[in-house]
Amino acid sequence: MKDRQRPPVLIIGAHRSGTSATARALELLGLQIGQRLDSHREPRQLQKLHEDYLRKVGAAWHNPEPFLKWIESGEGKHDCVSYLEKNVRQNFGQILGYRRNPKGLWLRARRMFGARWGWKEPRTTLFAPAWLEIFPAARIVHVVRDPQAAASSIRERELKFQAAGDPPTPNLSNLDYCKQLIQIYLAAGERLASSSNYQRIRFEQLQANPPAMLEQVANFCGLRVTTGKLAAAAASIRPAHVRSTSS
């Protein structure tokens, strides 16, 4: 049988910017984003794949500049693409959150025969140039949130972790540093804006009018929207005045 696999949808954006809520809503609209995911709708092995490479070049999700400088070089980009390509080729299912059970096999088969699929993991924002070498027709959904709100959320989460006994993450208790971090992620995502396969969505607008905004994004992703699915997805978006733990 012919392989009719479609290019993925990559949901990108800075941490604490509403990417989790957006991913959950798109999943309810039919986007296949994996099966074995954490509470933020992210495959843990994909997190590890990204973070291991960041560490290799002296970076981290909260200190991305060494990586961004590296990937801007021809050598760095080639090395990063080779790393991602090799790992995905060898272990696609585990990295992207598919279990080795009948449902997992069925989901993977659906993807091979045209189901809309993708993933959400904020570090993808940094790695997008490399991923686009592997999936050049990928669609990019860039979720942005007010930088002050996103930065404050990162800091609040860090202070909560420290209060629970976790070791501190360098600089994340400093609000100014968190603001700078958000700006780095914003700039990394917006470098993709010249592509016709890029759509930027403001999370505050999504919260203000979930049905209209989700229908727009779903159409961009090529999802078939029904009234029932759209209602369920819209209901999953918390209003702006309701506090959320989503990233």
MDAnalysis code that builds the backbone (N, CA, C; Angstrom):
import MDAnalysis as mda
import numpy as np

u = mda.Universe.empty(741, n_residues=247, atom_resindex=np.repeat(np.arange(247), 3), trajectory=True)
u.add_TopologyAttr("name", ["N", "CA", "C"] * 247)
u.add_TopologyAttr("resid", np.arange(1, 248))
u.add_TopologyAttr("resname", ["MET", "LYS", "ASP", "ARG", "GLN", "ARG", "PRO", "PRO", "VAL", "LEU", "ILE", "ILE", "GLY", "ALA", "HIS", "ARG", "SER", "GLY", "THR", "SER", "ALA", "THR", "ALA", "ARG", "ALA", "LEU", "GLU", "LEU", "LEU", "GLY", "LEU", "GLN", "ILE", "GLY", "GLN", "ARG", "LEU", "ASP", "SER", "HIS", "ARG", "GLU", "PRO", "ARG", "GLN", "LEU", "GLN", "LYS", "LEU", "HIS", "GLU", "ASP", "TYR", "LEU", "ARG", "LYS", "VAL", "GLY", "ALA", "ALA", "TRP", "HIS", "ASN", "PRO", "GLU", "PRO", "PHE", "LEU", "LYS", "TRP", "ILE", "GLU", "SER", "GLY", "GLU", "GLY", "LYS", "HIS", "ASP", "CYS", "VAL", "SER", "TYR", "LEU", "GLU", "LYS", "ASN", "VAL", "ARG", "GLN", "ASN", "PHE", "GLY", "GLN", "ILE", "LEU", "GLY", "TYR", "ARG", "ARG", "ASN", "PRO", "LYS", "GLY", "LEU", "TRP", "LEU", "ARG", "ALA", "ARG", "ARG", "MET", "PHE", "GLY", "ALA", "ARG", "TRP", "GLY", "TRP", "LYS", "GLU", "PRO", "ARG", "THR", "THR", "LEU", "PHE", "ALA", "PRO", "ALA", "TRP", "LEU", "GLU", "ILE", "PHE", "PRO", "ALA", "ALA", "ARG", "ILE", "VAL", "HIS", "VAL", "VAL", "ARG", "ASP", "PRO", "GLN", "ALA", "ALA", "ALA", "SER", "SER", "ILE", "ARG", "GLU", "ARG", "GLU", "LEU", "LYS", "PHE", "GLN", "ALA", "ALA", "GLY", "ASP", "PRO", "PRO", "THR", "PRO", "ASN", "LEU", "SER", "ASN", "LEU", "ASP", "TYR", "CYS", "LYS", "GLN", "LEU", "ILE", "GLN", "ILE", "TYR", "LEU", "ALA", "ALA", "GLY", "GLU", "ARG", "LEU", "ALA", "SER", "SER", "SER", "ASN", "TYR", "GLN", "ARG", "ILE", "ARG", "PHE", "GLU", "GLN", "LEU", "GLN", "ALA", "ASN", "PRO", "PRO", "ALA", "MET", "LEU", "GLU", "GLN", "VAL", "ALA", "ASN", "PHE", "CYS", "GLY", "LEU", "ARG", "VAL", "THR", "THR", "GLY", "LYS", "LEU", "ALA", "ALA", "ALA", "ALA", "ALA", "SER", "ILE", "ARG", "PRO", "ALA", "HIS", "VAL", "ARG", "SER", "THR", "SER", "SER"])
u.atoms.positions = np.array([
    [0.834, -1.191, 0.000],
    [0.000, 0.000, 0.000],
    [0.875, 1.249, 0.000],
    [0.385, 2.302, -0.621],
    [1.154, 3.521, -0.738],
    [1.190, 4.281, 0.587],
    [2.357, 4.810, 0.938],
    [2.535, 5.631, 2.128],
    [2.028, 7.041, 1.818],
    [0.993, 7.488, 2.547],
    [0.416, 8.816, 2.321],
    [0.674, 9.724, 3.529],
    [1.769, 9.500, 4.203],
    [2.090, 10.267, 5.397],
    [2.153, 11.758, 5.097],
    [1.498, 12.542, 5.927],
    [1.512, 13.995, 5.795],
    [2.646, 14.579, 6.630],
    [3.085, 15.782, 6.309],
    [4.090, 16.429, 7.152],
    [3.488, 16.771, 8.518],
    [4.303, 16.854, 9.556],
    [3.768, 17.096, 10.897],
    [3.363, 18.548, 11.116],
    [2.594, 18.732, 12.177],
    [2.291, 20.060, 12.711],
    [3.143, 20.234, 13.962],
    [3.971, 21.280, 13.994],
    [4.834, 21.540, 15.137],
    [4.249, 22.703, 15.931],
    [3.849, 22.426, 17.163],
    [3.292, 23.463, 18.036],
    [4.443, 24.018, 18.861],
    [4.803, 25.266, 18.593],
    [5.972, 25.854, 19.235],
    [5.560, 27.073, 20.061],
    [6.502, 27.553, 20.858],
    [6.274, 28.716, 21.700],
    [7.091, 28.578, 22.969],
    [7.303, 29.691, 23.635],
    [8.064, 29.677, 24.884],
    [7.311, 28.897, 25.957],
    [8.042, 28.410, 26.926],
    [7.430, 27.780, 28.088],
    [6.461, 28.759, 28.751],
    [5.363, 28.230, 29.275],
    [4.352, 29.004, 29.990],
    [3.619, 29.992, 29.081],
    [3.492, 29.640, 27.818],
    [2.863, 30.549, 26.849],
    [1.526, 30.055, 26.318],
    [0.975, 28.998, 26.904],
    [-0.304, 28.482, 26.447],
    [-0.206, 27.377, 25.420],
    [1.002, 26.854, 25.211],
    [1.158, 25.792, 24.210],
    [0.448, 24.505, 24.625],
    [0.415, 24.219, 25.929],
    [-0.255, 22.992, 26.386],
    [-1.746, 23.052, 26.120],
    [-2.369, 24.174, 26.466],
    [-3.802, 24.325, 26.236],
    [-4.118, 24.266, 24.741],
    [-3.274, 24.885, 23.939],
    [-3.483, 24.858, 22.485],
    [-3.352, 23.440, 21.949],
    [-2.350, 22.721, 22.436],
    [-2.155, 21.333, 21.993],
    [-3.330, 20.454, 22.383],
    [-3.826, 20.610, 23.610],
    [-4.981, 19.821, 24.044],
    [-6.189, 20.093, 23.155],
    [-6.406, 21.364, 22.841],
    [-7.553, 21.706, 22.010],
    [-7.421, 21.122, 20.606],
    [-6.235, 21.219, 20.023],
    [-6.029, 20.660, 18.683],
    [-6.140, 19.139, 18.692],
    [-5.736, 18.534, 19.785],
    [-5.898, 17.079, 19.916],
    [-7.379, 16.716, 19.896],
    [-8.189, 17.495, 20.591],
    [-9.637, 17.255, 20.594],
    [-10.241, 17.475, 19.205],
    [-9.580, 18.287, 18.402],
    [-10.049, 18.535, 17.034],
    [-9.519, 17.507, 16.037],
    [-8.708, 16.560, 16.524],
    [-8.277, 15.469, 15.656],
    [-6.804, 15.414, 15.325],
    [-6.003, 16.333, 15.871],
    [-4.568, 16.278, 15.618],
    [-3.944, 15.195, 16.494],
    [-3.237, 14.295, 15.885],
    [-2.611, 13.183, 16.601],
    [-1.232, 13.624, 17.100],
    [-1.075, 13.748, 18.435],
    [0.191, 14.261, 18.975],
    [0.888, 13.246, 19.874],
    [0.609, 11.976, 19.675],
    [1.257, 10.956, 20.482],
    [0.292, 10.351, 21.486],
    [0.798, 9.408, 22.238],
    [-0.053, 8.618, 23.120],
    [0.473, 8.622, 24.556],
    [1.769, 8.464, 24.693],
    [2.390, 8.446, 26.017],
    [2.984, 9.836, 26.279],
    [2.157, 10.712, 26.873],
    [2.518, 12.115, 27.039],
    [2.441, 12.504, 28.511],
    [3.170, 13.568, 28.869],
    [3.084, 14.042, 30.240],
    [1.878, 14.967, 30.390],
    [1.747, 15.596, 31.556],
    [0.569, 16.422, 31.822],
    [0.498, 17.655, 30.943],
    [1.601, 18.008, 30.295],
    [1.621, 19.156, 29.394],
    [1.483, 18.738, 27.932],
    [1.107, 17.474, 27.703],
    [0.909, 16.929, 26.354],
    [2.215, 16.863, 25.574],
    [3.293, 16.517, 26.270],
    [4.612, 16.412, 25.644],
    [5.170, 14.998, 25.807],
    [5.817, 14.453, 24.768],
    [6.513, 13.161, 24.915],
    [7.798, 13.366, 25.722],
    [7.951, 12.645, 26.815],
    [9.134, 12.823, 27.662],
    [10.427, 12.494, 26.915],
    [10.381, 11.510, 26.034],
    [11.592, 11.146, 25.307],
    [12.001, 12.229, 24.315],
    [11.037, 12.982, 23.809],
    [11.384, 14.105, 22.939],
    [12.015, 15.227, 23.754],
    [11.481, 15.467, 24.944],
    [12.119, 16.422, 25.852],
    [13.583, 16.035, 26.069],
    [13.784, 14.756, 26.381],
    [15.141, 14.271, 26.662],
    [16.036, 14.385, 25.429],
    [15.493, 14.049, 24.259],
    [16.261, 14.144, 23.019],
    [16.784, 15.562, 22.821],
    [15.893, 16.528, 23.001],
    [16.289, 17.928, 22.856],
    [17.273, 18.347, 23.947],
    [16.951, 18.013, 25.183],
    [17.782, 18.493, 26.295],
    [19.168, 17.866, 26.270],
    [19.269, 16.604, 25.862],
    [20.582, 15.958, 25.761],
    [21.471, 16.695, 24.765],
    [20.874, 17.123, 23.646],
    [21.683, 17.832, 22.654],
    [22.041, 19.235, 23.145],
    [21.099, 19.900, 23.784],
    [21.407, 21.216, 24.357],
    [22.579, 21.112, 25.326],
    [22.544, 20.097, 26.170],
    [23.623, 19.907, 27.143],
    [24.954, 19.645, 26.444],
    [24.902, 18.911, 25.350],
    [26.113, 18.585, 24.589],
    [26.841, 19.838, 24.112],
    [26.095, 20.898, 23.816],
    [26.719, 22.123, 23.301],
    [26.769, 23.216, 24.369],
    [26.603, 22.823, 25.631],
    [26.737, 23.769, 26.731],
    [25.534, 24.655, 26.950],
    [24.352, 24.166, 26.561],
    [23.131, 24.954, 26.682],
    [22.093, 24.187, 27.501],
    [20.929, 24.770, 27.642],
    [19.779, 24.151, 28.300],
    [18.548, 24.923, 27.856],
    [17.368, 24.397, 28.148],
    [16.153, 25.115, 27.717],
    [16.112, 26.514, 28.315],
    [16.673, 26.665, 29.523],
    [16.659, 27.957, 30.203],
    [17.932, 28.765, 29.927],
    [18.807, 28.238, 29.070],
    [20.026, 28.933, 28.647],
    [20.297, 28.561, 27.199],
    [19.447, 29.020, 26.270],
    [19.509, 28.513, 24.901],
    [20.544, 29.184, 23.998],
    [21.118, 30.283, 24.418],
    [21.953, 31.057, 23.497],
    [23.161, 30.292, 22.944],
    [23.873, 29.465, 23.750],
    [24.976, 28.705, 23.148],
    [24.516, 27.786, 22.016],
    [23.342, 27.186, 22.181],
    [22.800, 26.328, 21.119],
    [22.439, 27.140, 19.887],
    [21.770, 28.278, 20.080],
    [21.351, 29.090, 18.938],
    [22.551, 29.585, 18.151],
    [23.613, 29.921, 18.843],
    [24.835, 30.336, 18.156],
    [25.425, 29.169, 17.369],
    [25.388, 27.971, 17.955],
    [25.933, 26.770, 17.321],
    [25.144, 26.402, 16.071],
    [23.825, 26.427, 16.162],
    [23.008, 25.963, 15.039],
    [23.016, 26.963, 13.885],
    [23.419, 28.196, 14.134],
    [23.534, 29.172, 13.057],
    [24.722, 28.887, 12.143],
    [25.673, 28.094, 12.624],
    [26.817, 27.721, 11.789],
    [26.455, 26.525, 10.925],
    [27.098, 26.402, 9.792],
    [26.836, 25.258, 8.915],
    [27.143, 23.942, 9.589],
    [28.255, 23.895, 10.303],
    [28.640, 22.674, 11.003],
    [27.619, 22.311, 12.075],
    [27.203, 23.318, 12.835],
    [26.260, 23.069, 13.919],
    [24.920, 22.575, 13.412],
    [24.403, 23.210, 12.366],
    [23.109, 22.793, 11.843],
    [23.180, 21.382, 11.280],
    [24.241, 21.085, 10.563],
    [24.399, 19.740, 9.994],
    [24.467, 18.698, 11.107],
    [25.206, 18.998, 12.167],
    [25.346, 18.057, 13.273],
    [24.012, 17.842, 13.974],
    [23.263, 18.917, 14.179],
    [21.971, 18.815, 14.860],
    [20.968, 18.038, 14.015],
    [20.916, 18.316, 12.723],
    [20.004, 17.584, 11.837],
    [20.345, 16.100, 11.847],
    [21.623, 15.773, 11.767],
    [22.045, 14.367, 11.766],
    [21.638, 13.680, 13.061],
    [21.790, 14.371, 14.170],
    [21.425, 13.835, 15.488],
    [19.928, 13.534, 15.553],
    [19.105, 14.493, 15.156],
    [17.658, 14.284, 15.209],
    [17.223, 13.191, 14.237],
    [17.759, 13.244, 13.024],
    [17.371, 12.279, 11.994],
    [17.711, 10.857, 12.415],
    [18.904, 10.667, 12.945],
    [19.333, 9.332, 13.379],
    [18.437, 8.804, 14.484],
    [18.148, 9.627, 15.472],
    [17.340, 9.174, 16.602],
    [15.904, 8.888, 16.202],
    [15.327, 9.734, 15.362],
    [13.951, 9.516, 14.936],
    [13.856, 8.274, 14.051],
    [14.849, 8.081, 13.189],
    [14.845, 6.906, 12.324],
    [14.915, 5.615, 13.148],
    [15.721, 5.631, 14.197],
    [15.926, 4.433, 14.997],
    [14.819, 4.188, 16.015],
    [14.183, 5.258, 16.488],
    [13.251, 5.082, 17.607],
    [12.096, 6.071, 17.533],
    [11.469, 6.171, 16.386],
    [10.409, 7.142, 16.170],
    [9.298, 7.016, 17.212],
    [8.792, 5.803, 17.388],
    [7.627, 5.614, 18.249],
    [7.851, 6.071, 19.673],
    [8.952, 5.650, 20.266],
    [9.211, 6.012, 21.652],
    [9.450, 7.510, 21.803],
    [10.217, 8.098, 20.893],
    [10.539, 9.529, 20.990],
    [9.288, 10.384, 20.892],
    [8.355, 10.006, 20.032],
    [7.167, 10.828, 19.834],
    [5.955, 10.327, 20.608],
    [6.194, 9.445, 21.579],
    [5.159, 9.138, 22.547],
    [4.142, 8.088, 22.151],
    [4.530, 7.121, 21.329],
    [3.615, 6.041, 20.958],
    [3.980, 4.772, 21.722],
    [2.997, 4.166, 22.340],
    [3.225, 2.934, 23.097],
    [3.337, 1.739, 22.156],
    [3.932, 0.679, 22.665],
    [4.025, -0.566, 21.898],
    [2.859, -1.472, 22.268],
    [1.684, -1.030, 21.918],
    [0.478, -1.809, 22.173],
    [-0.438, -1.658, 20.960],
    [-1.555, -2.374, 20.922],
    [-2.401, -2.300, 19.729],
    [-2.830, -0.880, 19.365],
    [-3.195, -0.065, 20.365],
    [-3.605, 1.299, 20.040],
    [-2.436, 2.100, 19.469],
    [-1.251, 1.913, 20.055],
    [-0.082, 2.619, 19.550],
    [0.231, 2.249, 18.111],
    [0.135, 0.965, 17.797],
    [0.372, 0.513, 16.423],
    [-0.679, 1.081, 15.478],
    [-1.927, 1.143, 15.957],
    [-3.007, 1.697, 15.137],
    [-2.777, 3.176, 14.871],
    [-2.369, 3.918, 15.888],
    [-2.108, 5.347, 15.715],
    [-0.970, 5.582, 14.729],
    [0.059, 4.773, 14.824],
    [1.175, 4.923, 13.889],
    [0.750, 4.580, 12.468],
    [-0.107, 3.579, 12.331],
    [-0.616, 3.227, 11.001],
    [-1.476, 4.355, 10.434],
    [-2.297, 4.969, 11.279],
    [-3.114, 6.097, 10.838],
    [-2.237, 7.219, 10.273],
    [-1.139, 7.480, 10.957],
    [-0.226, 8.527, 10.506],
    [0.327, 8.208, 9.119],
    [0.659, 6.942, 8.891],
    [1.216, 6.538, 7.605],
    [0.210, 6.647, 6.473],
    [-1.071, 6.666, 6.844],
    [-2.104, 6.718, 5.811],
    [-2.904, 8.012, 5.853],
    [-2.235, 9.098, 6.258],
    [-2.813, 10.412, 6.042],
    [-3.375, 11.150, 7.229],
    [-3.376, 10.551, 8.432],
    [-3.892, 11.279, 9.592],
    [-2.999, 12.492, 9.884],
    [-3.610, 13.577, 10.285],
    [-2.859, 14.757, 10.678],
    [-2.172, 14.482, 12.009],
    [-0.889, 14.783, 12.078],
    [-0.120, 14.435, 13.272],
    [0.913, 15.530, 13.546],
    [1.532, 15.434, 14.688],
    [2.573, 16.387, 15.039],
    [2.964, 16.225, 16.489],
    [3.505, 17.291, 17.065],
    [3.876, 17.229, 18.483],
    [3.974, 18.633, 19.054],
    [3.977, 18.661, 20.387],
    [4.172, 19.903, 21.127],
    [5.295, 19.685, 22.128],
    [6.309, 20.538, 22.047],
    [7.417, 20.504, 23.005],
    [8.143, 21.836, 22.851],
    [8.134, 22.709, 23.869],
    [8.646, 24.068, 23.689],
    [10.061, 24.164, 23.118],
    [10.918, 23.208, 23.405],
    [12.283, 23.260, 22.866],
    [12.302, 23.144, 21.348],
    [11.213, 22.640, 20.770],
    [11.105, 22.588, 19.312],
    [11.237, 23.982, 18.712],
    [10.875, 25.002, 19.486],
    [11.030, 26.383, 19.039],
    [12.485, 26.664, 18.673],
    [13.396, 26.146, 19.485],
    [14.823, 26.336, 19.247],
    [15.323, 25.446, 18.115],
    [14.812, 24.217, 18.070],
    [15.291, 23.209, 17.122],
    [14.575, 23.265, 15.772],
    [13.629, 24.187, 15.597],
    [12.817, 24.199, 14.378],
    [13.632, 24.228, 13.088],
    [14.719, 25.013, 12.991],
    [15.475, 24.990, 11.729],
    [15.986, 23.603, 11.362],
    [16.364, 22.819, 12.368],
    [16.833, 21.458, 12.102],
    [15.666, 20.537, 11.753],
    [14.564, 20.655, 12.491],
    [13.404, 19.818, 12.183],
    [12.870, 20.100, 10.784],
    [12.956, 21.338, 10.343],
    [12.451, 21.679, 9.011],
    [13.349, 21.145, 7.896],
    [14.568, 20.800, 8.217],
    [15.406, 20.092, 7.244],
    [14.905, 18.662, 7.062],
    [14.374, 18.084, 8.127],
    [13.867, 16.710, 8.083],
    [12.439, 16.671, 7.540],
    [11.621, 17.654, 7.958],
    [10.226, 17.754, 7.509],
    [10.020, 19.147, 6.900],
    [10.492, 19.370, 5.674],
    [10.455, 20.727, 5.095],
    [9.060, 21.299, 4.902],
    [8.047, 20.455, 4.814],
    [6.679, 20.943, 4.620],
    [5.886, 20.997, 5.923],
    [6.565, 20.853, 7.056],
    [5.877, 20.891, 8.344],
    [5.143, 22.215, 8.521],
    [4.013, 22.151, 9.208],
    [3.269, 23.366, 9.519],
    [3.622, 23.802, 10.941],
    [3.840, 25.087, 11.103],
    [4.274, 25.640, 12.372],
    [3.132, 26.443, 12.988],
    [2.686, 26.036, 14.168],
    [1.726, 26.811, 14.952],
    [2.500, 27.438, 16.103],
    [2.699, 28.750, 16.029],
    [3.510, 29.470, 17.016],
    [2.582, 30.168, 18.008],
    [2.553, 29.672, 19.233],
    [1.695, 30.240, 20.277],
    [2.495, 31.270, 21.055],
    [1.977, 32.487, 21.120],
    [2.659, 33.552, 21.864],
    [1.723, 34.089, 22.938],
    [2.324, 34.503, 24.024],
    [1.584, 35.056, 25.161],
    [2.272, 36.341, 25.596],
    [1.546, 37.222, 26.255],
    [2.155, 38.436, 26.780],
    [3.462, 38.087, 27.494],
    [4.600, 38.660, 27.073],
    [5.895, 38.270, 27.639],
    [5.990, 38.441, 29.149],
    [5.382, 39.492, 29.677],
    [5.409, 39.709, 31.126],
    [4.694, 38.577, 31.852],
    [3.536, 38.172, 31.337],
    [2.766, 37.102, 31.965],
    [3.512, 35.771, 31.892],
    [4.093, 35.481, 30.733],
    [4.833, 34.225, 30.576],
    [6.059, 34.200, 31.480],
    [6.787, 35.308, 31.551],
    [7.978, 35.379, 32.388],
    [7.620, 35.228, 33.863],
    [6.550, 35.905, 34.283],
    [6.112, 35.793, 35.677],
    [5.718, 34.363, 36.011],
    [5.103, 33.667, 35.054],
    [4.689, 32.283, 35.278],
    [5.897, 31.359, 35.427],
    [6.937, 31.586, 34.613],
    [8.164, 30.784, 34.746],
    [8.766, 30.994, 36.126],
    [8.845, 32.245, 36.559],
    [9.432, 32.549, 37.861],
    [8.600, 31.949, 38.996],
    [7.281, 32.089, 38.920],
    [6.412, 31.533, 39.957],
    [6.570, 30.022, 40.057],
    [6.641, 29.362, 38.919],
    [6.816, 27.904, 38.929],
    [8.149, 27.530, 39.552],
    [9.213, 28.273, 39.214],
    [10.527, 28.001, 39.768],
    [10.528, 28.166, 41.287],
    [9.930, 29.227, 41.786],
    [9.886, 29.449, 43.236],
    [9.075, 28.356, 43.930],
    [8.026, 27.887, 43.273],
    [7.225, 26.795, 43.818],
    [8.048, 25.515, 43.906],
    [8.818, 25.218, 42.857],
    [9.679, 24.034, 42.859],
    [10.722, 24.128, 43.967],
    [11.316, 25.303, 44.113],
    [12.324, 25.465, 45.158],
    [11.717, 25.291, 46.544],
    [10.515, 25.817, 46.746],
    [9.841, 25.681, 48.038],
    [9.527, 24.223, 48.354],
    [9.356, 23.424, 47.300],
    [9.080, 21.988, 47.483],
    [10.358, 21.180, 47.690],
    [11.515, 21.855, 47.636],
    [12.780, 21.168, 47.894],
    [13.610, 20.854, 46.678],
    [13.152, 21.267, 45.496],
    [13.938, 21.019, 44.289],
    [15.148, 21.947, 44.248],
    [16.255, 21.483, 43.660],
    [17.404, 22.379, 43.504],
    [17.054, 23.522, 42.564],
    [17.605, 24.704, 42.785],
    [17.255, 25.849, 41.930],
    [17.770, 25.695, 40.506],
    [16.979, 26.150, 39.559],
    [17.427, 26.247, 38.168],
    [18.085, 27.611, 37.997],
    [19.291, 27.673, 37.468],
    [20.009, 28.946, 37.388],
    [19.186, 30.068, 36.762],
    [19.107, 31.177, 37.484],
    [18.554, 32.451, 36.997],
    [17.034, 32.525, 36.931],
    [16.312, 31.424, 37.108],
    [14.869, 31.477, 36.892],
    [14.098, 32.136, 38.028],
    [14.751, 32.427, 39.135],
    [14.085, 33.202, 40.185],
    [14.213, 34.702, 39.930],
    [14.914, 35.059, 38.860],
    [15.123, 36.457, 38.487],
    [14.146, 36.814, 37.366],
    [13.210, 37.715, 37.652],
    [12.170, 38.034, 36.678],
    [12.749, 38.643, 35.402],
    [13.748, 39.496, 35.532],
    [14.349, 40.103, 34.337],
    [14.973, 39.041, 33.435],
    [15.605, 38.049, 34.045],
    [16.182, 36.966, 33.239],
    [15.071, 36.207, 32.517],
    [13.976, 35.944, 33.222],
    [12.860, 35.226, 32.603],
    [12.281, 36.010, 31.428],
    [12.215, 37.333, 31.562],
    [11.738, 38.162, 30.447],
    [12.664, 38.029, 29.243],
    [13.968, 38.061, 29.506],
    [14.933, 37.911, 28.413],
    [14.789, 36.547, 27.749],
    [14.547, 35.519, 28.566],
    [14.386, 34.164, 28.041],
    [13.171, 34.086, 27.113],
    [12.068, 34.673, 27.524],
    [10.868, 34.683, 26.695],
    [11.149, 35.386, 25.364],
    [11.873, 36.482, 25.413],
    [12.185, 37.211, 24.180],
    [13.053, 36.377, 23.241],
    [13.963, 35.580, 23.786],
    [14.804, 34.710, 22.956],
    [13.933, 33.684, 22.230],
    [12.981, 33.084, 22.957],
    [12.088, 32.103, 22.334],
    [11.179, 32.767, 21.304],
    [10.688, 33.972, 21.629],
    [9.849, 34.675, 20.660],
    [10.609, 34.928, 19.363],
    [11.829, 35.406, 19.493],
    [12.635, 35.697, 18.298],
    [12.925, 34.420, 17.514],
    [13.202, 33.330, 18.223],
    [13.478, 32.058, 17.543],
    [12.258, 31.598, 16.746],
    [11.067, 31.715, 17.335],
    [9.864, 31.311, 16.618],
    [9.543, 32.216, 15.455],
    [9.733, 33.527, 15.648],
    [9.362, 34.479, 14.609],
    [10.320, 34.462, 13.420],
    [11.467, 33.827, 13.582],
    [12.364, 33.675, 12.432],
    [11.744, 32.784, 11.357],
    [10.705, 32.049, 11.721],
    [10.043, 31.151, 10.777],
    [8.859, 31.817, 10.081],
    [8.567, 33.072, 10.449],
    [7.326, 33.715, 10.019],
    [7.228, 33.962, 8.523],
    [8.335, 33.949, 7.812],
    [8.283, 34.194, 6.362],
    [7.732, 32.998, 5.590],
    [7.617, 31.857, 6.250],
    [7.117, 30.653, 5.584],
    [5.595, 30.690, 5.462],
    [5.087, 30.194, 4.356],
    [3.632, 30.092, 4.180],
    [3.045, 29.011, 5.078],
    [3.902, 28.182, 5.663],
    [3.450, 27.120, 6.559],
    [3.532, 27.525, 8.029],
    [3.559, 28.829, 8.279],
    [3.674, 29.354, 9.641],
    [2.411, 30.104, 10.012],
    [1.890, 29.843, 11.217],
    [0.784, 30.655, 11.728],
    [1.047, 31.004, 13.184],
    [0.929, 32.279, 13.481],
    [1.121, 32.801, 14.829],
    [-0.239, 32.971, 15.481],
    [-0.371, 32.527, 16.715],
    [-1.633, 32.669, 17.433],
    [-1.355, 33.258, 18.806],
    [-2.036, 34.344, 19.123],
    [-1.906, 34.957, 20.446],
    [-2.800, 34.204, 21.420],
    [-2.227, 33.759, 22.522],
    [-2.989, 32.944, 23.460],
    [-4.128, 33.743, 24.082],
    [-3.922, 35.029, 24.302],
    [-4.986, 35.849, 24.872],
    [-6.192, 35.930, 23.930],
    [-5.946, 35.953, 22.630],
    [-7.047, 35.958, 21.669],
    [-7.759, 34.611, 21.654],
    [-6.990, 33.552, 21.823],
    [-7.590, 32.217, 21.903],
    [-8.497, 32.120, 23.125],
    [-8.047, 32.670, 24.247],
    [-8.868, 32.655, 25.459],
    [-10.128, 33.501, 25.296],
    [-10.010, 34.620, 24.567],
    [-11.149, 35.522, 24.411],
    [-12.213, 34.969, 23.474],
    [-11.797, 34.207, 22.455],
    [-12.758, 33.693, 21.472],
    [-12.307, 32.319, 20.988],
    [-12.424, 31.297, 21.848],
    [-11.922, 29.967, 21.483],
    [-12.513, 29.388, 20.199],
    [-13.838, 29.446, 19.972],
    [-14.363, 28.799, 18.753],
    [-13.775, 29.369, 17.469],
    [-13.732, 30.682, 17.359],
    [-13.250, 31.293, 16.119],
    [-11.768, 31.043, 15.917],
    [-10.991, 31.201, 16.985],
    [-9.556, 31.033, 16.856],
    [-9.191, 29.573, 16.579],
    [-9.877, 28.643, 17.240],
    [-9.572, 27.228, 17.027],
    [-9.981, 26.773, 15.635],
    [-11.081, 27.295, 15.137],
    [-11.477, 26.940, 13.772],
    [-10.429, 27.422, 12.770],
    [-9.903, 28.625, 13.010],
    [-8.872, 29.175, 12.135],
    [-7.609, 28.315, 12.156],
    [-7.170, 27.935, 13.349],
    [-5.950, 27.121, 13.464],
    [-6.183, 25.722, 12.913],
    [-7.352, 25.170, 13.185],
    [-7.663, 23.831, 12.674],
    [-7.636, 23.807, 11.153],
    [-8.183, 24.840, 10.520],
    [-8.152, 24.915, 9.059],
    [-6.715, 24.995, 8.556],
    [-5.888, 25.764, 9.241],
    [-4.478, 25.863, 8.870],
    [-3.796, 24.497, 8.965],
    [-4.160, 23.723, 9.990],
    [-3.553, 22.393, 10.190],
    [-4.152, 21.325, 9.283],
    [-5.226, 21.662, 8.564],
    [-5.857, 20.681, 7.684],
    [-6.766, 19.717, 8.408],
    [-7.291, 20.125, 9.555],
    [-8.171, 19.256, 10.328],
    [-9.618, 19.446, 9.900],
    [-10.373, 18.372, 9.902],
    [-11.794, 18.450, 9.575],
    [-12.554, 18.741, 10.865],
    [-13.141, 19.920, 10.938],
    [-13.791, 20.370, 12.169],
    [-15.286, 20.088, 12.106],
    [-15.797, 19.423, 13.130],
    [-17.235, 19.255, 13.282],
    [-17.707, 20.165, 14.408],
    [-18.999, 20.434, 14.437],
    [-19.551, 21.308, 15.467],
    [-19.285, 20.744, 16.861],
    [-19.445, 19.433, 17.013],
    [-19.241, 18.808, 18.316],
    [-17.800, 18.882, 18.774],
    [-16.875, 18.587, 17.861],
    [-15.459, 18.648, 18.218],
    [-15.040, 20.070, 18.558],
    [-15.540, 21.034, 17.785],
    [-15.170, 22.423, 18.032],
    [-15.687, 22.890, 19.390],
    [-16.892, 22.476, 19.747],
    [-17.451, 22.855, 21.040],
    [-16.628, 22.259, 22.186],
    [-16.233, 21.003, 22.040],
    [-15.437, 20.350, 23.092],
    [-14.062, 20.996, 23.216],
    [-13.455, 21.307, 22.084],
    [-12.131, 21.925, 22.111],
    [-12.197, 23.330, 22.705],
    [-13.212, 24.096, 22.323],
    [-13.363, 25.455, 22.851],
    [-13.584, 25.433, 24.362],
    [-14.350, 24.443, 24.825],
    [-14.628, 24.341, 26.265],
    [-13.378, 23.997, 27.072],
    [-12.360, 23.464, 26.412],
    [-11.132, 23.088, 27.122],
    [-10.219, 24.286, 27.394],
    [-10.493, 25.419, 26.749],
    [-9.660, 26.618, 26.919],
    [-10.171, 27.428, 28.108],
    [-9.320, 27.603, 29.104],
    [-9.720, 28.377, 30.281],
    [-9.718, 29.873, 29.962],
    [-10.715, 30.600, 30.484],
    [-10.703, 32.054, 30.301],
    [-9.477, 32.685, 30.945],
    [-9.160, 33.902, 30.537],
    [-7.948, 34.558, 30.999],
    [-7.917, 34.763, 32.502],
    [-9.086, 34.918, 33.153],
    [-9.112, 35.190, 34.585],
    [-8.951, 33.929, 35.434],
    [-8.910, 32.755, 34.790],
    [-8.750, 31.494, 35.517],
    [-7.289, 31.095, 35.455],
    [-6.660, 30.891, 36.605],
    [-5.248, 30.532, 36.648],
    [-5.051, 29.127, 36.091],
    [-3.977, 28.947, 35.359],
    [-3.659, 27.660, 34.746],
    [-2.229, 27.278, 35.037],
    [-1.978, 25.967, 35.071],
    [-0.601, 25.463, 35.242],
    [-0.015, 25.037, 33.921],
    [-0.712, 25.329, 32.824],
    [-0.250, 24.850, 31.511],
    [0.979, 25.605, 31.057],
    [1.807, 24.893, 30.263],
    [2.975, 25.558, 29.675],
    [2.629, 26.074, 28.299],
])
